[in-house]
Amino acid sequence: MKSVVVLQSNYIPWKGYFDLIHDADLFIFYDDVQYTKNDWRNRNRIQTPQGPRWLTIPVGINTDRRICDVELNDPRWQASHWDHIRQNYRKSPYFRQYKGFFEDIYCARKWANLSALNQHLIQRIAIDLLGLQTRFEDSRDYASAGAKQERLLSLLRQAETQRYISGPAAREYIDESAFSAAGIQLEWKDYSGYPTYDQGTETFEHGVSILDLLFHTGPRAPWYIWGWRDGGQP
């Protein structure tokens, strides 16, 4: 049964995003849709001794554009974000192991497009650091038609989807009967039950960037995202 996830790209997403990728045979970036302000597209959080801290990429105030059309005109954010990441995680057990990987992203490259940055980060983290074999594609490579749910279903039909996995937030606007009529099994992702790990802080926070998990658990990170469901120890 071919399992597909269709989702907008996020900036250094949390572990649940990669849990969805793990469940899919095909992950389609859905970036040719409306950019949403104050969302996860251009920002995420890292855990600090003072609690979660936002890292936000400046993208201007124009909301009348697609995610794939958001340009990054001021590159100074790259050094700033890396400085905050480095200062906060430099004493973490696996920071040195991944330091070169992220230095290449933040220090050796210049990113002019938000979607390009997000997609690159997500794919490289998923494949190179988490060992996933999910195939990645872009919705712009499909000739999907219609609006909102119609367009999503058109995309899924072209991708020959048999099982569609969605985050729970989409329950508010998805018509489950339409998926049934299209012969597509709809499954809701459950994010509950993730194990905690030592974040080096008094209060544990699940809703932070995947960076936190990587720097604190290293090669054991996949167990804390999906491996724990099969039992055993990390």
MARBA-3410 file (N, C-alpha, C, O; in Angstrom, 1 decimal):
234
0.8,-1.2,0.0,0.0,0.0,0.0,0.9,1.2,0.0,1.7,1.5,0.9 ~ 0.8,2.1,-1.0,1.6,3.3,-1.2,1.1,4.4,-0.2,0.0,4.8,-0.3 ~ 2.0,4.7,0.7,1.6,5.8,1.7,2.3,7.1,1.3,3.4,7.2,1.0 ~ 1.4,8.2,1.4,1.9,9.5,0.9,1.6,10.5,2.0,0.5,10.5,2.6 ~ 2.5,11.5,2.2,2.3,12.6,3.0,2.5,13.9,2.1,3.4,13.9,1.4
1.6,14.8,2.2,1.7,16.1,1.5,1.7,17.2,2.5,0.7,17.3,3.3 ~ 2.7,18.0,2.6,2.9,19.0,3.7,3.7,20.1,3.2,4.7,20.0,2.5 ~ 3.4,21.3,3.8,4.2,22.5,3.5,5.6,22.3,4.2,5.7,21.7,5.2 ~ 6.6,22.9,3.6,7.9,22.8,4.3,8.0,23.8,5.5,7.4,24.9,5.4 ~ 8.6,23.3,6.5,8.8,24.1,7.7,10.3,24.4,8.0,11.1,23.6,7.4
10.6,25.4,8.7,12.0,25.7,9.1,12.4,24.8,10.3,11.8,24.8,11.3 ~ 13.5,24.0,10.1,14.1,23.1,11.1,12.9,22.5,11.9,12.8,22.8,13.1 ~ 12.0,21.7,11.3,10.8,21.2,12.0,11.1,20.4,13.3,12.2,20.0,13.6 ~ 10.0,20.2,14.0,10.1,19.4,15.2,10.1,17.9,14.8,9.9,17.5,13.7 ~ 10.3,17.0,15.8,10.4,15.6,15.6,9.2,15.0,14.9,9.3,14.0,14.2
8.0,15.5,15.3,6.8,15.0,14.7,6.7,15.1,13.2,6.1,14.2,12.5 ~ 7.3,16.1,12.6,7.4,16.3,11.2,8.2,15.1,10.5,7.8,14.6,9.5 ~ 9.2,14.7,11.2,10.1,13.6,10.7,9.4,12.3,10.9,9.7,11.3,10.2 ~ 8.6,12.2,11.9,7.8,11.0,12.2,6.8,10.8,11.0,6.6,9.6,10.6 ~ 6.2,11.8,10.5,5.4,11.7,9.3,6.2,11.2,8.1,5.7,10.4,7.4
7.4,11.8,7.9,8.2,11.4,6.8,8.5,9.9,6.9,8.5,9.2,5.9 ~ 8.8,9.5,8.1,9.2,8.1,8.3,8.0,7.1,7.9,8.3,6.1,7.4 ~ 6.8,7.6,8.1,5.6,6.7,7.8,5.3,6.7,6.3,4.5,5.9,5.9 ~ 5.9,7.6,5.5,5.5,7.7,4.1,6.5,7.0,3.2,7.7,7.0,3.4 ~ 5.9,6.5,2.1,6.8,6.0,1.0,7.2,7.2,0.2,8.3,7.3,-0.4
6.3,8.2,0.1,6.5,9.4,-0.7,6.1,10.6,0.1,5.0,10.7,0.6 ~ 7.0,11.6,0.2,6.7,12.8,0.9,6.7,13.9,-0.2,7.7,14.2,-0.8 ~ 5.5,14.6,-0.3,5.5,15.7,-1.3,5.4,17.1,-0.6,4.5,17.3,0.2 ~ 6.4,17.9,-0.9,6.4,19.3,-0.4,5.3,20.1,-1.1,5.2,20.1,-2.3 ~ 4.5,20.7,-0.3,3.3,21.4,-0.8,3.6,22.9,-0.6,2.9,23.6,0.1
4.5,23.5,-1.4,5.0,24.8,-1.2,4.4,25.8,-2.2,4.7,27.0,-2.1 ~ 3.6,25.3,-3.2,3.0,26.3,-4.1,1.6,26.6,-3.6,0.6,26.7,-4.4 ~ 1.5,26.9,-2.3,0.2,27.3,-1.7,0.5,28.6,-0.9,1.7,29.0,-0.8 ~ -0.5,29.2,-0.4,-0.4,30.5,0.3,0.6,30.4,1.5,0.5,29.6,2.3 ~ 1.5,31.4,1.5,2.4,31.6,2.7,1.5,32.1,3.9,0.7,33.0,3.7
1.7,31.5,5.0,1.0,31.9,6.2,1.9,32.6,7.2,3.0,32.0,7.6 ~ 1.6,33.7,7.7,2.4,34.5,8.6,2.3,33.9,10.0,1.2,33.3,10.4 ~ 3.3,34.1,10.8,3.4,33.6,12.2,3.1,32.1,12.3,2.4,31.7,13.2 ~ 3.6,31.4,11.3,3.5,29.9,11.3,4.8,29.3,11.4,5.8,30.0,11.8 ~ 5.0,28.0,11.0,6.2,27.3,11.1,7.1,27.4,9.9,8.2,26.9,9.8
6.6,28.1,8.8,7.3,28.2,7.6,8.7,28.8,7.7,9.7,28.3,7.2 ~ 8.8,29.9,8.5,10.0,30.6,8.6,10.6,30.8,10.0,11.4,31.6,10.3 ~ 10.0,29.9,10.9,10.5,30.0,12.3,10.3,28.7,13.0,9.5,27.9,12.7 ~ 11.1,28.5,14.1,10.9,27.4,15.0,11.6,27.7,16.3,12.2,28.8,16.5 ~ 11.5,26.8,17.3,12.0,27.1,18.6,13.1,26.1,19.0,13.2,25.0,18.5
14.1,26.6,19.8,15.1,25.8,20.4,14.9,25.9,21.9,14.4,26.9,22.4 ~ 15.3,24.8,22.6,15.2,24.8,24.0,16.4,25.5,24.6,17.5,25.2,24.2 ~ 16.2,26.3,25.6,17.3,27.0,26.3,17.1,26.9,27.8,16.0,26.5,28.3 ~ 18.1,27.2,28.6,17.9,27.2,30.1,16.7,28.1,30.6,16.2,27.9,31.6 ~ 16.4,29.1,29.8,15.3,30.0,30.1,14.0,29.6,29.5,13.0,30.3,29.6
14.0,28.4,28.8,12.8,28.0,28.1,12.9,28.1,26.6,14.0,28.5,26.1 ~ 11.9,27.7,25.9,12.0,27.8,24.4,12.2,29.2,23.9,11.7,30.1,24.4 ~ 13.0,29.2,22.8,13.4,30.5,22.2,13.1,30.4,20.7,13.5,29.4,20.1 ~ 12.5,31.4,20.2,12.2,31.5,18.7,13.4,31.8,17.9,14.2,32.7,18.3 ~ 13.6,31.1,16.8,14.5,31.5,15.8,13.7,31.8,14.5,13.1,30.9,14.0
13.7,33.1,14.1,12.8,33.5,13.0,13.6,34.1,11.9,14.4,35.0,12.1 ~ 13.3,33.6,10.7,13.9,34.1,9.5,13.1,35.3,9.0,11.9,35.2,8.8 ~ 13.7,36.5,8.8,13.0,37.7,8.3,12.6,37.5,6.8,13.4,37.2,6.0 ~ 11.3,37.6,6.6,10.8,37.4,5.2,10.0,38.6,4.7,9.4,38.5,3.6 ~ 9.9,39.7,5.5,9.1,40.8,5.0,7.7,40.6,5.5,7.3,39.7,6.1
6.9,41.6,5.1,5.5,41.7,5.6,4.4,41.2,4.5,3.3,41.2,4.8 ~ 4.9,41.0,3.3,4.0,40.6,2.2,3.4,39.2,2.5,4.2,38.3,2.5 ~ 2.1,39.1,2.6,1.5,37.8,2.8,0.8,37.3,1.5,0.3,36.2,1.5 ~ 0.8,38.1,0.5,0.1,37.7,-0.8,1.1,37.0,-1.7,1.5,37.6,-2.7 ~ 1.6,35.9,-1.3,2.5,35.1,-2.1,2.5,33.7,-1.6,2.0,33.3,-0.6
3.0,32.8,-2.5,3.1,31.4,-2.2,4.4,31.2,-1.4,5.3,32.0,-1.4 ~ 4.4,30.0,-0.6,5.6,29.7,0.1,6.9,29.6,-0.8,7.9,30.1,-0.4 ~ 6.7,29.1,-1.9,7.8,28.9,-2.8,8.3,30.2,-3.4,9.4,30.3,-4.1 ~ 7.6,31.3,-3.3,7.9,32.6,-3.8,8.5,33.5,-2.7,8.8,34.7,-3.0 ~ 8.7,33.0,-1.5,9.2,33.9,-0.4,10.7,34.0,-0.6,11.4,33.0,-0.5
11.2,35.2,-0.9,12.6,35.5,-1.0,13.2,35.9,0.3,12.6,36.5,1.2 ~ 14.5,35.5,0.4,15.3,35.9,1.6,16.3,36.9,1.2,17.4,36.6,0.6 ~ 16.0,38.1,1.5,16.9,39.2,0.9,18.0,39.7,1.9,18.9,40.3,1.4 ~ 17.9,39.4,3.1,18.9,39.8,4.1,19.5,38.6,4.7,18.9,37.9,5.6 ~ 20.7,38.2,4.3,21.4,37.0,4.8,21.9,37.0,6.2,22.5,36.0,6.7
21.8,38.2,6.9,22.4,38.3,8.2,21.8,37.3,9.2,22.4,37.0,10.2 ~ 20.6,36.9,9.0,19.9,36.0,9.9,20.7,34.6,10.0,20.7,34.0,11.1 ~ 21.4,34.2,9.0,22.1,32.9,9.0,23.1,32.9,10.1,23.2,31.9,10.9 ~ 24.0,33.9,10.2,25.0,33.9,11.2,24.4,34.1,12.6,24.9,33.5,13.5 ~ 23.3,34.8,12.7,22.7,35.0,14.0,22.1,33.7,14.5,22.2,33.4,15.6
21.4,33.0,13.6,20.8,31.7,14.0,21.8,30.7,14.4,21.7,30.0,15.4 ~ 22.9,30.7,13.6,24.0,29.7,13.9,24.6,30.1,15.3,25.0,29.2,16.0 ~ 24.8,31.3,15.5,25.4,31.8,16.8,24.5,31.4,18.0,25.0,30.9,19.0 ~ 23.2,31.5,17.8,22.3,31.1,18.9,22.3,29.6,19.1,22.3,29.1,20.2 ~ 22.3,28.9,18.0,22.3,27.4,18.1,23.6,26.9,18.7,23.6,26.1,19.6
24.7,27.5,18.3,26.0,27.1,18.8,26.2,27.4,20.3,26.6,26.6,21.0 ~ 25.8,28.6,20.6,25.9,29.0,22.0,25.1,28.2,23.0,25.5,27.9,24.1 ~ 23.9,27.8,22.5,23.0,27.0,23.3,23.3,25.5,23.4,23.1,24.9,24.4 ~ 23.9,25.0,22.3,24.0,23.5,22.2,25.5,23.1,22.2,25.8,21.9,22.2 ~ 26.4,24.0,22.3,27.8,23.6,22.2,28.3,22.6,23.2,29.3,21.9,23.0
27.6,22.5,24.4,28.0,21.6,25.4,27.2,20.3,25.4,27.3,19.4,26.2 ~ 26.3,20.2,24.4,25.5,19.0,24.3,26.3,17.8,23.8,27.3,18.1,23.1 ~ 25.9,16.6,24.2,26.8,15.5,23.9,27.2,15.3,22.4,28.3,14.8,22.1 ~ 26.3,15.6,21.5,26.5,15.3,20.1,26.7,16.5,19.2,26.6,16.5,18.0 ~ 26.9,17.7,19.8,27.0,18.9,19.0,28.2,18.8,18.1,28.1,19.2,16.9
29.3,18.3,18.6,30.5,18.2,17.7,30.3,17.3,16.5,30.8,17.5,15.4 ~ 29.5,16.2,16.7,29.3,15.3,15.7,28.5,15.9,14.5,28.8,15.6,13.3 ~ 27.6,16.9,14.8,26.8,17.5,13.7,27.2,18.9,13.4,26.6,19.5,12.5 ~ 28.2,19.4,14.1,28.6,20.8,13.9,28.9,21.1,12.4,28.4,22.1,11.9 ~ 29.7,20.3,11.8,30.1,20.5,10.4,28.9,20.5,9.4,28.9,21.3,8.5
28.0,19.6,9.7,26.8,19.5,8.9,26.0,20.9,8.9,25.6,21.4,7.8 ~ 25.8,21.4,10.1,25.0,22.6,10.2,25.8,23.9,9.8,25.3,24.9,9.4 ~ 27.1,23.8,10.1,28.0,25.0,9.6,27.9,25.1,8.1,27.9,26.3,7.6 ~ 27.8,24.0,7.4,27.7,24.1,5.9,26.4,24.8,5.6,26.4,25.6,4.6 ~ 25.3,24.5,6.3,24.0,25.1,6.0,24.0,26.6,6.3,23.6,27.4,5.5
24.5,27.0,7.5,24.4,28.3,7.9,25.6,29.3,7.6,25.4,30.5,7.4 ~ 26.7,28.7,7.4,27.9,29.5,7.2,28.5,29.4,5.8,29.1,30.4,5.3 ~ 28.4,28.3,5.1,29.0,28.1,3.8,28.1,28.4,2.6,28.6,28.5,1.5 ~ 26.8,28.6,2.9,25.9,28.8,1.8,25.1,30.1,2.0,25.0,30.5,3.2 ~ 24.6,30.6,1.0,23.7,31.8,1.0,22.3,31.4,0.5,22.3,30.9,-0.7
21.3,31.5,1.2,20.0,31.1,0.8,19.1,32.3,0.4,18.9,33.2,1.2 ~ 18.6,32.2,-0.8,17.8,33.3,-1.4,16.3,33.0,-1.4,15.5,33.9,-1.7 ~ 16.0,31.8,-1.1,14.6,31.4,-1.2,14.2,30.5,0.0,14.9,29.5,0.3 ~ 13.1,30.8,0.7,12.7,30.1,1.9,12.4,28.6,1.6,12.9,27.7,2.4 ~ 11.7,28.3,0.6,11.3,26.9,0.3,12.6,26.1,0.0,12.7,25.0,0.4
13.5,26.7,-0.8,14.7,25.9,-1.1,15.5,25.6,0.1,16.0,24.5,0.3 ~ 15.6,26.5,1.1,16.3,26.3,2.3,15.6,25.2,3.1,16.2,24.2,3.5 ~ 14.3,25.4,3.3,13.5,24.4,4.1,13.6,23.0,3.6,13.9,22.0,4.3 ~ 13.4,22.9,2.3,13.4,21.5,1.6,14.8,20.9,1.7,14.9,19.7,2.0 ~ 15.8,21.7,1.5,17.2,21.1,1.6,17.4,20.6,3.0,17.9,19.5,3.2
17.1,21.4,4.0,17.4,21.0,5.4,16.6,19.8,5.8,17.1,18.9,6.4 ~ 15.3,19.7,5.4,14.5,18.6,5.8,15.0,17.3,5.1,15.1,16.3,5.8 ~ 15.3,17.4,3.9,15.7,16.2,3.2,17.1,15.7,3.7,17.3,14.5,3.9 ~ 18.0,16.6,3.9,19.3,16.2,4.4,19.3,15.6,5.8,20.0,14.7,6.1 ~ 18.5,16.3,6.7,18.3,15.7,8.0,17.7,14.4,8.0,18.1,13.4,8.6
16.6,14.2,7.2,15.9,12.9,7.1,16.8,11.8,6.6,16.8,10.7,7.1 ~ 17.5,12.1,5.5,18.3,11.1,4.9,19.7,10.9,5.5,20.0,9.7,5.9 ~ 20.4,12.0,5.7,21.8,11.9,6.2,21.9,11.6,7.7,22.8,10.9,8.1 ~ 21.0,12.2,8.5,21.1,12.1,9.9,20.2,11.1,10.6,20.5,10.6,11.6 ~ 19.0,10.9,9.9,18.0,10.0,10.5,17.9,8.7,9.8,17.2,7.8,10.2
18.6,8.6,8.6,18.7,7.3,7.9,17.4,6.9,7.2,17.2,5.7,6.9 ~ 16.5,7.9,6.9,15.3,7.5,6.2,15.4,7.3,4.7,16.3,7.9,4.1 ~ 14.6,6.5,4.1,14.7,6.2,2.7,13.4,6.7,2.0,13.2,6.3,0.8 ~ 12.6,7.5,2.6,11.4,8.1,2.0,11.8,8.9,0.7,12.9,9.6,0.7 ~ 11.0,8.8,-0.3,11.3,9.6,-1.5,10.6,10.9,-1.4,9.5,11.1,-0.9
11.3,12.0,-1.9,10.8,13.3,-1.8,10.5,13.9,-3.2,11.2,13.7,-4.1 ~ 9.3,14.6,-3.3,9.0,15.2,-4.5,8.4,16.6,-4.2,8.2,16.9,-3.0 ~ 8.1,17.4,-5.2,7.5,18.7,-5.1,6.2,18.8,-5.8,6.1,18.3,-6.9 ~ 5.2,19.4,-5.2,3.9,19.5,-5.8,3.9,20.3,-7.1,3.0,20.1,-7.9 ~ 4.9,21.1,-7.3,5.0,21.9,-8.5,5.3,21.0,-9.7,5.2,21.4,-10.9
5.7,19.8,-9.4,6.0,18.8,-10.5,4.8,18.1,-11.0,4.8,17.3,-11.9 ~ 3.6,18.4,-10.3,2.4,17.8,-10.7,1.4,18.8,-11.3,1.5,20.0,-11.0 ~ 0.5,18.3,-12.1,-0.5,19.2,-12.8,-1.8,19.2,-12.0,-2.8,18.9,-12.6 ~ -1.7,19.4,-10.7,-2.9,19.3,-9.9,-3.9,20.4,-10.2,-3.4,21.5,-10.5 ~ -5.2,20.2,-10.0,-6.2,21.2,-10.4,-7.2,21.4,-9.2,-7.3,20.5,-8.4
-7.9,22.5,-9.2,-8.9,22.7,-8.2,-8.4,23.6,-7.1,-7.2,24.1,-7.2 ~ -9.2,23.7,-6.0,-8.8,24.5,-4.9,-8.9,23.7,-3.6,-9.7,22.8,-3.5 ~ -8.0,24.0,-2.7,-8.0,23.4,-1.3,-8.1,21.9,-1.4,-7.2,21.2,-1.9 ~ -9.2,21.2,-0.9,-9.2,19.8,-0.8,-9.3,19.1,-2.2,-8.7,18.1,-2.4 ~ -10.0,19.8,-3.1,-10.0,19.2,-4.5,-8.6,19.1,-5.1,-8.3,18.2,-5.7
-7.8,20.2,-4.8,-6.5,20.2,-5.4,-5.6,19.1,-4.7,-4.8,18.4,-5.3 ~ -5.8,19.0,-3.4,-5.0,17.9,-2.7,-5.4,16.5,-3.2,-4.5,15.7,-3.4 ~ -6.7,16.3,-3.4,-7.1,15.0,-3.9,-6.6,14.7,-5.3,-6.2,13.6,-5.7 ~ -6.5,15.8,-6.1,-6.0,15.7,-7.5,-4.5,15.3,-7.4,-4.1,14.5,-8.2 ~ -3.8,15.9,-6.5,-2.4,15.6,-6.3,-2.2,14.2,-5.9,-1.3,13.5,-6.4
-3.0,13.7,-4.9,-2.9,12.4,-4.4,-3.2,11.3,-5.5,-2.6,10.3,-5.5 ~ -4.2,11.6,-6.3,-4.6,10.7,-7.4,-3.4,10.5,-8.4,-3.1,9.4,-8.8 ~ -2.8,11.6,-8.7,-1.7,11.6,-9.7,-0.5,10.8,-9.1,0.2,10.2,-9.8 ~ -0.3,10.9,-7.8,0.7,10.2,-7.1,0.4,8.7,-6.8,1.2,8.0,-6.2 ~ -0.8,8.3,-7.3,-1.3,6.9,-7.1,-1.3,6.5,-5.6,-0.8,5.5,-5.3
-1.8,7.4,-4.8,-1.8,7.2,-3.4,-2.9,6.2,-3.0,-4.0,6.3,-3.5 ~ -2.5,5.3,-2.1,-3.5,4.4,-1.5,-3.8,4.7,-0.1,-4.9,4.4,0.4 ~ -2.8,5.3,0.6,-3.0,5.6,2.0,-2.4,7.0,2.2,-1.2,7.3,1.9 ~ -3.2,8.0,2.7,-2.8,9.3,2.9,-2.7,9.6,4.4,-3.7,9.3,5.2 ~ -1.5,10.0,4.9,-1.3,10.3,6.3,-1.3,11.8,6.6,-0.5,12.5,5.9
-2.1,12.2,7.5,-2.2,13.6,7.8,-2.0,13.9,9.2,-2.3,13.1,10.1 ~ -1.4,15.1,9.5,-1.4,15.6,10.9,-2.7,15.9,11.4,-3.7,16.1,10.7 ~ -2.9,15.8,12.8,-4.2,15.9,13.4,-4.9,17.3,13.2,-6.1,17.4,13.2 ~ -4.1,18.3,13.0,-4.7,19.7,12.8,-5.6,19.8,11.6,-6.5,20.6,11.6 ~ -5.4,18.9,10.6,-6.2,19.0,9.4,-7.6,18.4,9.6,-8.4,18.6,8.6
-7.9,17.9,10.7,-9.3,17.4,11.0,-10.3,18.5,10.8,-11.5,18.3,10.5 ~ -9.9,19.7,11.1,-10.8,20.9,11.1,-11.3,21.2,9.7,-12.4,21.7,9.6 ~ -10.6,20.8,8.6,-11.1,21.2,7.3,-11.1,20.0,6.3,-11.6,20.2,5.2 ~ -10.7,18.9,6.7,-10.7,17.7,5.7,-12.0,17.0,5.8,-12.5,16.7,6.9 ~ -12.6,16.7,4.7,-13.8,15.9,4.6,-13.4,14.5,4.3,-13.1,14.1,3.2
-13.5,13.7,5.4,-13.1,12.3,5.3,-13.8,11.5,4.2,-13.3,10.6,3.6 ~ -15.1,11.8,4.0,-15.9,11.1,3.0,-15.4,11.3,1.6,-15.5,10.4,0.8 ~ -14.8,12.4,1.3,-14.2,12.7,0.0,-13.0,11.7,-0.3,-12.8,11.3,-1.4 ~ -12.3,11.4,0.7,-11.1,10.5,0.6,-11.6,9.1,0.4,-11.1,8.4,-0.4 ~ -12.6,8.8,1.1,-13.2,7.4,0.9,-13.8,7.2,-0.5,-13.6,6.2,-1.1
-14.4,8.3,-1.0,-15.0,8.2,-2.3,-13.9,8.1,-3.4,-14.1,7.5,-4.4 ~ -12.7,8.7,-3.1,-11.6,8.6,-4.0,-10.8,7.3,-3.9,-9.9,7.1,-4.6 ~ -11.2,6.4,-3.0,-10.5,5.2,-2.8,-9.2,5.3,-2.1,-8.3,4.5,-2.2 ~ -9.1,6.4,-1.3,-7.8,6.7,-0.6,-8.1,6.5,0.9,-8.9,7.2,1.5 ~ -7.3,5.7,1.6,-7.4,5.4,3.0,-6.8,6.6,3.7,-5.6,7.0,3.5
-7.5,7.3,4.6,-7.1,8.4,5.3,-6.7,8.0,6.8,-7.5,7.4,7.5 ~ -5.5,8.4,7.1,-5.0,8.0,8.5,-4.5,9.3,9.2,-3.8,10.1,8.6 ~ -4.9,9.4,10.4,-4.5,10.6,11.2,-3.3,10.3,12.1,-3.3,9.2,12.8 ~ -2.3,11.1,12.0,-1.1,10.8,12.8,-1.3,11.2,14.2,-1.9,12.2,14.6 ~ -0.8,10.3,15.1,-0.9,10.5,16.5,0.5,10.9,17.1,1.4,10.1,17.0
0.6,12.1,17.6,1.9,12.5,18.1,2.1,12.3,19.6,3.1,12.7,20.2 ~ 1.2,11.6,20.2,1.3,11.3,21.7,2.3,10.2,22.0,2.6,9.4,21.2 ~ 2.9,10.3,23.2,3.7,9.2,23.7,5.2,9.3,23.5,5.9,8.4,23.9 ~ 5.6,10.4,22.9,7.1,10.5,22.6,7.8,10.4,23.9,7.5,11.1,24.9 ~ 8.9,9.7,24.0,9.7,9.6,25.2,10.5,10.9,25.4,10.8,11.6,24.5
10.8,11.2,26.7,11.6,12.4,27.0,13.1,11.9,27.0,13.4,10.7,26.9 ~ 13.9,12.9,27.0,15.4,12.7,27.1,16.0,13.8,27.9,15.3,14.8,28.2 ~ 17.2,13.8,28.1,17.9,14.8,28.9,18.1,16.0,28.1,19.0,16.0,27.2 ~ 17.4,17.1,28.3,17.6,18.4,27.5,18.5,19.3,28.3,18.8,20.4,27.8 ~ 18.9,18.9,29.5,19.8,19.8,30.3,19.0,20.9,30.9,19.6,21.9,31.3
17.7,20.8,31.0,16.9,21.9,31.5,15.9,21.3,32.6,15.7,20.1,32.5 ~ 15.4,22.1,33.5,14.5,21.6,34.5,13.1,21.1,33.9,12.6,20.1,34.3 ~ 12.6,21.8,32.9,11.4,21.5,32.3,11.6,21.0,30.9,12.3,21.6,30.1 ~ 11.0,19.8,30.6,11.1,19.2,29.3,10.1,19.8,28.3,9.0,20.1,28.7 ~ 10.5,20.1,27.1,9.7,20.6,26.0,9.8,19.8,24.8,10.8,19.7,24.2
8.6,19.2,24.4,8.6,18.4,23.1,8.6,19.3,21.9,9.2,18.9,20.9 ~ 7.9,20.4,22.0,7.6,21.2,20.8,8.8,22.1,20.4,8.6,23.4,20.3 ~ 9.9,21.6,20.2,11.1,22.4,19.7,11.7,21.7,18.5,11.3,20.6,18.1 ~ 12.6,22.4,17.8,13.2,21.9,16.6,13.9,20.5,16.8,14.3,20.2,17.9 ~ 13.9,19.8,15.7,14.7,18.5,15.6,16.1,18.7,16.1,16.7,17.7,16.5
16.7,19.9,16.0,18.1,20.1,16.4,18.3,19.7,17.8,19.3,19.1,18.1 ~ 17.3,20.0,18.7,17.4,19.7,20.1,17.6,18.2,20.3,18.5,17.8,21.0 ~ 16.8,17.4,19.6,16.9,15.9,19.7,18.2,15.4,19.2,18.9,14.6,19.8 ~ 18.6,15.9,18.1,19.9,15.5,17.4,21.1,15.8,18.3,22.0,14.9,18.5 ~ 21.2,17.0,18.8,22.3,17.4,19.6,22.4,16.7,21.0,23.5,16.5,21.6
21.2,16.2,21.5,21.2,15.6,22.8,21.2,14.0,22.7,21.7,13.4,23.6 ~ 20.7,13.5,21.6,20.7,12.0,21.6,21.5,11.4,20.4,21.7,10.2,20.4 ~ 21.9,12.2,19.5,22.8,11.7,18.4,22.2,10.6,17.6,21.0,10.7,17.1 ~ 23.0,9.5,17.3,22.5,8.4,16.5,21.2,7.7,17.1,20.6,6.9,16.3 ~ 20.9,8.0,18.3,19.7,7.3,18.9,18.5,8.1,18.6,17.4,7.7,19.0
18.6,9.3,17.9,17.4,10.1,17.7,16.2,9.4,17.1,15.1,9.6,17.5 ~ 16.5,8.5,16.1,15.3,7.8,15.5,14.5,7.0,16.5,13.3,6.9,16.3 ~ 15.1,6.5,17.5,14.4,5.7,18.5,13.4,6.6,19.2,12.3,6.2,19.5 ~ 13.8,7.9,19.5,12.9,8.8,20.2,11.8,9.4,19.3,10.9,10.0,19.9 ~ 11.9,9.2,18.0,10.9,9.6,17.1,9.9,8.5,16.8,8.7,8.7,17.0
10.4,7.4,16.4,9.5,6.3,16.0,9.9,4.9,16.6,9.1,4.0,16.7 ~ 11.2,4.7,16.8,11.7,3.4,17.3,11.1,2.9,18.6,10.9,1.7,18.8 ~ 10.7,3.8,19.5,10.2,3.5,20.8,8.9,2.7,20.7,8.5,2.0,21.6 ~ 8.1,2.9,19.6,6.8,2.2,19.4,7.0,0.7,19.3,6.1,-0.1,19.5 ~ 8.2,0.3,18.9,8.4,-1.2,18.8,9.0,-1.8,20.1,9.3,-3.0,20.1
9.1,-1.0,21.1,9.7,-1.5,22.4,11.2,-1.4,22.4,11.8,-0.8,21.4 ~ 11.8,-2.0,23.3,13.2,-2.0,23.4,13.8,-0.7,24.0,13.0,0.2,24.3 ~ 15.1,-0.5,24.0,15.7,0.6,24.6,16.5,1.4,23.5,16.9,0.8,22.5 ~ 16.7,2.7,23.6,17.4,3.4,22.6,18.9,3.0,22.5,19.7,3.6,21.7
END
